[in-house]
Amino acid sequence: MIRHLRERALAAGAPAEHIDRVLASDASTMLSMLEHLNNEHGGIHAYLDKFGLTHNELQTLVARLCS
């Protein structure tokens, strides 16, 4: 899955060093980020809602990240 995400990000033009840093995050870092989003923004859905994502866009994002 990580390889697939990296390939897609590179194809989209993202810098390789940024992609590698993000994809190398360990579980504790990711859990800390989710905790921060919950405490400061009311969760990931509320955080993304602030940027104007529609319900359909959010569902597409979830499908792409979790498949």
FITORSE-288536 format. One record per residue: residue in three letters; x, y, z of N, C-alpha, C, CB in turn. Coordinates in steps of 0.1 Angstrom, whole numbers, plus 5000, padded with zeros to 4 digits. Glycine has a CB too. Layout:
<sites>
site r:ALA; npx:X; npy:Y; npz:Z; capx:X; capy:Y; capz:Z; cpx:X; cpy:Y; cpz:Z; cbpx:X; cbpy:Y; cbpz:Z .
...
</sites>
This chain:
<sites>
site r:MET; npx:5008; npy:4988; npz:5000; capx:5000; capy:5000; capz:5000; cpx:5009; cpy:5013; cpz:5000; cbpx:4991; cbpy:5000; cbpz:5012 .
site r:ILE; npx:5019; npy:5013; npz:5008; capx:5028; capy:5024; capz:5009; cpx:5034; cpy:5027; cpz:4995; cbpx:5039; cbpy:5022; cbpz:5020 .
site r:ARG; npx:5039; npy:5016; npz:4988; capx:5045; capy:5018; capz:4975; cpx:5035; cpy:5024; cpz:4965; cbpx:5050; cbpy:5004; cbpz:4970 .
site r:HIS; npx:5022; npy:5020; npz:4966; capx:5012; capy:5025; capz:4957; cpx:5010; cpy:5040; cpz:4960; cbpx:4999; cbpy:5017; cbpz:4959 .
site r:LEU; npx:5009; npy:5044; npz:4973; capx:5007; capy:5058; capz:4977; cpx:5018; cpy:5066; cpz:4972; cbpx:5005; cbpy:5059; cbpz:4992 .
site r:ARG; npx:5031; npy:5061; npz:4974; capx:5043; capy:5069; capz:4970; cpx:5042; cpy:5071; cpz:4954; cbpx:5055; cbpy:5061; cbpz:4974 .
site r:GLU; npx:5039; npy:5060; npz:4947; capx:5039; capy:5062; capz:4932; cpx:5029; cpy:5072; cpz:4928; cbpx:5036; cbpy:5048; cbpz:4926 .
site r:ARG; npx:5017; npy:5072; npz:4934; capx:5006; capy:5081; capz:4930; cpx:5010; cpy:5095; cpz:4934; cbpx:4993; cbpy:5078; cbpz:4938 .
site r:ALA; npx:5017; npy:5097; npz:4945; capx:5021; capy:5111; capz:4949; cpx:5032; cpy:5116; cpz:4940; cbpx:5026; cbpy:5111; cbpz:4964 .
site r:LEU; npx:5041; npy:5107; npz:4936; capx:5052; capy:5111; capz:4927; cpx:5046; cpy:5115; cpz:4913; cbpx:5062; cbpy:5100; cbpz:4925 .
site r:ALA; npx:5036; npy:5107; npz:4909; capx:5030; capy:5110; capz:4896; cpx:5022; cpy:5123; cpz:4896; cbpx:5020; cbpy:5098; cbpz:4892 .
site r:ALA; npx:5018; npy:5127; npz:4908; capx:5010; capy:5139; capz:4910; cpx:5020; cpy:5151; cpz:4911; cbpx:5001; cbpy:5139; cbpz:4921 .
site r:GLY; npx:5033; npy:5149; npz:4912; capx:5043; capy:5159; capz:4912; cpx:5048; cpy:5163; cpz:4926; cbpx:5037; cbpy:5171; cbpz:4906 .
site r:ALA; npx:5044; npy:5155; npz:4936; capx:5049; capy:5158; capz:4950; cpx:5064; cpy:5155; cpz:4951; cbpx:5041; cbpy:5150; cbpz:4960 .
site r:PRO; npx:5071; npy:5163; npz:4958; capx:5086; capy:5161; capz:4960; cpx:5088; cpy:5148; cpz:4967; cbpx:5092; cbpy:5173; cbpz:4968 .
site r:ALA; npx:5098; npy:5140; npz:4962; capx:5101; capy:5127; capz:4968; cpx:5104; cpy:5127; cpz:4983; cbpx:5112; cbpy:5120; cbpz:4960 .
site r:GLU; npx:5112; npy:5137; npz:4987; capx:5116; capy:5138; capz:5001; cpx:5105; cpy:5140; cpz:5010; cbpx:5127; cbpy:5148; cbpz:5003 .
site r:HIS; npx:5095; npy:5148; npz:5006; capx:5083; capy:5151; capz:5014; cpx:5075; cpy:5138; cpz:5015; cbpx:5075; cbpy:5162; cbpz:5007 .
site r:ILE; npx:5073; npy:5132; npz:5003; capx:5065; capy:5119; capz:5003; cpx:5071; cpy:5109; cpz:5013; cbpx:5064; cbpy:5113; cbpz:4989 .
site r:ASP; npx:5084; npy:5107; npz:5012; capx:5091; capy:5097; capz:5020; cpx:5089; cpy:5100; cpz:5035; cbpx:5105; cbpy:5096; cbpz:5016 .
site r:ARG; npx:5090; npy:5113; npz:5038; capx:5089; capy:5117; capz:5052; cpx:5075; cpy:5114; cpz:5058; cbpx:5093; cbpy:5132; cbpz:5054 .
site r:VAL; npx:5065; npy:5118; npz:5050; capx:5051; capy:5116; capz:5054; cpx:5048; cpy:5101; cpz:5055; cbpx:5042; cbpy:5122; cbpz:5044 .
site r:LEU; npx:5052; npy:5093; npz:5045; capx:5049; capy:5079; capz:5045; cpx:5057; cpy:5071; cpz:5055; cbpx:5051; cbpy:5073; cbpz:5031 .
site r:ALA; npx:5068; npy:5077; npz:5061; capx:5076; capy:5070; capz:5070; cpx:5071; cpy:5072; cpz:5085; cbpx:5090; cbpy:5074; cbpz:5069 .
site r:SER; npx:5061; npy:5080; npz:5086; capx:5055; capy:5082; capz:5100; cpx:5051; cpy:5069; cpz:5106; cbpx:5043; cbpy:5092; cbpz:5099 .
site r:ASP; npx:5056; npy:5068; npz:5119; capx:5052; capy:5055; capz:5126; cpx:5038; cpy:5057; cpz:5132; cbpx:5062; cbpy:5052; cbpz:5137 .
site r:ALA; npx:5033; npy:5046; npz:5137; capx:5020; capy:5046; capz:5143; cpx:5018; cpy:5056; cpz:5154; cbpx:5016; cbpy:5032; cbpz:5148 .
site r:SER; npx:5028; npy:5058; npz:5163; capx:5026; capy:5067; capz:5174; cpx:5025; cpy:5081; cpz:5169; cbpx:5038; cbpy:5066; cbpz:5184 .
site r:THR; npx:5032; npy:5085; npz:5158; capx:5031; capy:5098; capz:5153; cpx:5017; cpy:5101; cpz:5147; cbpx:5042; cbpy:5100; cbpz:5142 .
site r:MET; npx:5012; npy:5091; npz:5140; capx:4999; capy:5092; capz:5134; cpx:4988; cpy:5093; cpz:5144; cbpx:4996; cbpy:5080; cbpz:5124 .
site r:LEU; npx:4989; npy:5085; npz:5155; capx:4980; capy:5086; capz:5166; cpx:4980; cpy:5099; cpz:5173; cbpx:4982; cbpy:5075; cbpz:5176 .
site r:SER; npx:4992; npy:5105; npz:5174; capx:4993; capy:5118; capz:5180; cpx:4987; cpy:5129; cpz:5172; cbpx:5008; cbpy:5122; cbpz:5182 .
site r:MET; npx:4988; npy:5127; npz:5159; capx:4982; capy:5137; capz:5149; cpx:4967; cpy:5136; cpz:5150; cbpx:4987; cbpy:5134; cbpz:5135 .
site r:LEU; npx:4962; npy:5124; npz:5150; capx:4947; capy:5122; capz:5151; cpx:4942; cpy:5127; cpz:5165; cbpx:4943; cbpy:5107; cbpz:5150 .
site r:GLU; npx:4949; npy:5125; npz:5175; capx:4945; capy:5131; capz:5188; cpx:4945; cpy:5146; cpz:5188; cbpx:4955; cbpy:5126; cbpz:5199 .
site r:HIS; npx:4955; npy:5152; npz:5182; capx:4955; capy:5166; capz:5180; cpx:4943; cpy:5171; cpz:5172; cbpx:4969; cbpy:5171; cbpz:5173 .
site r:LEU; npx:4940; npy:5165; npz:5161; capx:4929; capy:5169; capz:5153; cpx:4916; cpy:5167; cpz:5161; cbpx:4928; cbpy:5160; cbpz:5140 .
site r:ASN; npx:4915; npy:5157; npz:5169; capx:4903; capy:5155; capz:5178; cpx:4902; cpy:5166; cpz:5188; cbpx:4903; cbpy:5142; cbpz:5185 .
site r:ASN; npx:4913; npy:5169; npz:5195; capx:4913; capy:5179; capz:5206; cpx:4911; cpy:5193; cpz:5201; cbpx:4925; cbpy:5178; cbpz:5214 .
site r:GLU; npx:4918; npy:5197; npz:5190; capx:4918; capy:5211; capz:5185; cpx:4907; cpy:5214; cpz:5175; cbpx:4931; cbpy:5213; cbpz:5179 .
site r:HIS; npx:4902; npy:5204; npz:5168; capx:4893; capy:5207; capz:5157; cpx:4880; cpy:5198; cpz:5157; cbpx:4900; cbpy:5204; cbpz:5144 .
site r:GLY; npx:4879; npy:5190; npz:5167; capx:4867; capy:5181; capz:5167; cpx:4868; cpy:5169; cpz:5158; cbpx:4855; cbpy:5189; cbpz:5163 .
site r:GLY; npx:4880; npy:5165; npz:5154; capx:4881; capy:5153; capz:5146; cpx:4885; cpy:5156; cpz:5131; cbpx:4869; cbpy:5145; cbpz:5146 .
site r:ILE; npx:4889; npy:5146; npz:5124; capx:4894; capy:5148; capz:5111; cpx:4883; cpy:5153; cpz:5101; cbpx:4899; cbpy:5135; cbpz:5105 .
site r:HIS; npx:4870; npy:5148; npz:5103; capx:4859; capy:5152; capz:5095; cpx:4857; cpy:5167; cpz:5097; cbpx:4847; cbpy:5144; cbpz:5098 .
site r:ALA; npx:4857; npy:5172; npz:5109; capx:4854; capy:5186; capz:5112; cpx:4866; cpy:5195; cpz:5106; cbpx:4853; cbpy:5188; cbpz:5127 .
site r:TYR; npx:4878; npy:5189; npz:5108; capx:4890; capy:5197; capz:5102; cpx:4889; cpy:5198; cpz:5087; cbpx:4903; cbpy:5189; cbpz:5106 .
site r:LEU; npx:4886; npy:5188; npz:5080; capx:4885; capy:5188; capz:5066; cpx:4872; cpy:5196; cpz:5061; cbpx:4884; cbpy:5174; cbpz:5060 .
site r:ASP; npx:4862; npy:5196; npz:5070; capx:4850; capy:5204; capz:5067; cpx:4853; cpy:5219; cpz:5066; cbpx:4839; cbpy:5201; cbpz:5077 .
site r:LYS; npx:4863; npy:5223; npz:5075; capx:4867; capy:5237; capz:5075; cpx:4873; cpy:5242; cpz:5062; cbpx:4877; cbpy:5240; cbpz:5086 .
site r:PHE; npx:4878; npy:5232; npz:5054; capx:4883; capy:5235; capz:5041; cpx:4873; cpy:5234; cpz:5029; cbpx:4895; cbpy:5226; cbpz:5038 .
site r:GLY; npx:4860; npy:5231; npz:5033; capx:4850; capy:5231; capz:5024; cpx:4848; cpy:5218; cpz:5016; cbpx:4852; cbpy:5242; cbpz:5014 .
site r:LEU; npx:4854; npy:5207; npz:5021; capx:4851; capy:5194; capz:5015; cpx:4837; cpy:5190; cpz:5016; cbpx:4861; cbpy:5183; cbpz:5021 .
site r:THR; npx:4831; npy:5186; npz:5005; capx:4818; capy:5181; capz:5005; cpx:4818; cpy:5166; cpz:5011; cbpx:4811; cbpy:5181; cbpz:4991 .
site r:HIS; npx:4806; npy:5161; npz:5014; capx:4805; capy:5148; capz:5019; cpx:4810; cpy:5138; cpz:5008; cbpx:4790; cbpy:5144; cbpz:5022 .
site r:ASN; npx:4807; npy:5140; npz:4996; capx:4812; capy:5131; capz:4985; cpx:4827; cpy:5132; cpz:4984; cbpx:4805; cbpy:5135; cbpz:4972 .
site r:GLU; npx:4833; npy:5144; npz:4985; capx:4847; capy:5145; capz:4984; cpx:4854; cpy:5138; cpz:4996; cbpx:4851; cbpy:5160; cbpz:4984 .
site r:LEU; npx:4848; npy:5139; npz:5008; capx:4854; capy:5132; capz:5019; cpx:4853; cpy:5117; cpz:5018; cbpx:4846; cbpy:5137; cbpz:5032 .
site r:GLN; npx:4842; npy:5112; npz:5012; capx:4840; capy:5098; capz:5010; cpx:4851; cpy:5093; cpz:5000; cbpx:4826; cbpy:5094; cbpz:5006 .
site r:THR; npx:4853; npy:5101; npz:4990; capx:4863; capy:5097; capz:4980; cpx:4877; cpy:5097; cpz:4986; cbpx:4863; cbpy:5107; cbpz:4968 .
site r:LEU; npx:4880; npy:5107; npz:4994; capx:4893; capy:5107; capz:5001; cpx:4895; cpy:5095; cpz:5010; cbpx:4894; cbpy:5120; cbpz:5009 .
site r:VAL; npx:4885; npy:5091; npz:5018; capx:4885; capy:5080; capz:5026; cpx:4887; cpy:5067; cpz:5018; cbpx:4872; cbpy:5078; cbpz:5035 .
site r:ALA; npx:4880; npy:5066; npz:5007; capx:4882; capy:5054; capz:4998; cpx:4896; cpy:5053; cpz:4993; cbpx:4871; cbpy:5054; cbpz:4987 .
site r:ARG; npx:4901; npy:5064; npz:4989; capx:4915; capy:5064; capz:4983; cpx:4925; cpy:5061; cpz:4993; cbpx:4918; cbpy:5077; cbpz:4976 .
site r:LEU; npx:4924; npy:5066; npz:5005; capx:4934; capy:5064; capz:5016; cpx:4933; cpy:5050; cpz:5022; cbpx:4933; cbpy:5075; cbpz:5026 .
site r:CYS; npx:4921; npy:5045; npz:5022; capx:4918; capy:5032; capz:5030; cpx:4917; cpy:5020; cpz:5021; cbpx:4906; cbpy:5034; cbpz:5038 .
site r:SER; npx:4919; npy:5021; npz:5008; capx:4918; capy:5009; capz:5000; cpx:4931; cpy:5004; cpz:4995; cbpx:4909; cbpy:5012; cbpz:4987 .
</sites>
